[in-house]
Amino acid sequence: MKPLAFRLNLAAFAGAAMVLSACAAPVPDSGLAAARAEREAQLTGRATAPSFGAPATNAISSSDLSAAGIDVERRGGVQASPTNAAPSVAGGAAGGAAISDEQSFEAVANRETIESDAARRAEQAAAYQVVQPTALPQRAGDTGPNIVEYALNAPNKRGQEWYSRFILGTMGGRFERNCASYRSPDEAQRDFLARGGPERDPRGIDPDGDGFACGWDPAPFLAAVGR
């Protein structure tokens, strides 16, 4: 049997614990209890009403949705079932092109026969044509200066002065203005050679005297032949 003093101390300790628990602030509910109850209801098969917040004051009413043509009662798509009606083909009823049924054996077998298939193959064979090769077209003789030939036979490199130029003829932005009139450097070089270049430069498009007009570069042509 326990001593009387020990029993008195144990009773006093229990009373103090009850006083402290009564004075303690309640622990706020974090939603764990509701979630646990909902989980238990799912496991046991009992339905529980879900808890929602206060309804939104700016929500769209069902009447407004119905007036806009929105079905407020529908909650999902059509469930797949063999009893569902066949889907309508878009464009078929309005005279548009319908989906081809060439991959349907039943549809093709109903409208085609061995004879009709043989007739179609004969029609396709009759329309078959063999195109015979012809001679290559001849390039006209007067095509202007050959810039490829000039690039391969040029005695100097780009930027290396080789021909004398009249300094005053290149002043006043003449070079920039005249070069802007060509669609490409190749066109400028071809016209430069046609006007007497590289010895002459009447338009002032080769101011450094290297024989290449408007920055035309013979390097790609030399690289094509490994030079």
Secondary structure, DSSP 8 states (H G I E B T S, - for coil): ---HHHHHHHHHHHHHHHHHHHHS------SHHHHHHHHHHHHHT-----------TT---HHHHHHTT--TT--S-----TTS-----TTTTTT------TT-HHHHHHH--HHHHHHHHHHHHHH-------------S-----HHHHHHH-SS-TT---S---GGGGTTTHHHHHHTTSSSHHHHHHHHHHTTTTT--TT---TT-SS-GGG---HHHHHHTT-
